[in-house]
């Protein structure tokens, strides 16, 4: 029965996110926000709405491990699986803005979350600080967008046509989509959290592991679908911007709101501080040299991302089950895989610095 609740929750989350993104995207377009900023904010934030619903519900119910694990696991999944798969489908060209502004900001907020977690809890004050960050970030992007009026008007004309997005019927439909999407997200998150907790209790697996794997992957399905489709259609900025924007939103908005509504704040386990959050930071930092390499993510780099998510998942499963093979696996990661990765990223960075930068 618990599995049925999880499946039902995932279905409702995907349906709710789809409705919310459609309504919010068209509303943002009608308000004069550029398509690029819509991808970085409305689409990215909309596809992160399942993470918001699940983590806020979990935080309010006192299930801090699921709330935190959902955010950290989703951010790792977003980069390694979603960007990796999208790059395998077609190499992704990365815009200069993402390299110069958004990816460094993603790394910075990841570090901020780590600092806030060192005392074992993300409280209401820290949650409020994080949420203020997403407000300022969004306002900055909107102001930046409005300064690009000429390009924006041309994009709207080709993307949405003219004269139809501001009609009363269009606005009514957008409102219905947004409200119904939010309702489905709240309902789906409740099903998913209840089912995941029941399964974790039955199997004797910690809520943190469930949050890092099943819940994180499930709530990232909207991002996966959006970026994969965008990659297939050649909308590469959307594919990359959706992931980067979603990760920023997860840390600042999702953890911020969850920390504020949780009665005692979101508890952070020693395991998360020592391993999972540092992995999330490392994944974010790894984007910088890969993105710098010709301002594109090549297929082999996408395969590298997928490869590392497999290693990460194997490690947390071995650790959760106290497997005898954990020591051997950890030694292989420490003495072979990680040094090889560091050397690869170093070579990519040096090559990117020496090579002439193509104009995007």
Order of alpha helices (4+ residues) and beta strands (2+ residues): alpha-alpha-alpha-alpha-alpha-beta-alpha-beta-alpha-alpha-alpha-alpha-alpha-alpha-alpha-alpha-beta-alpha-beta-alpha-alpha-alpha
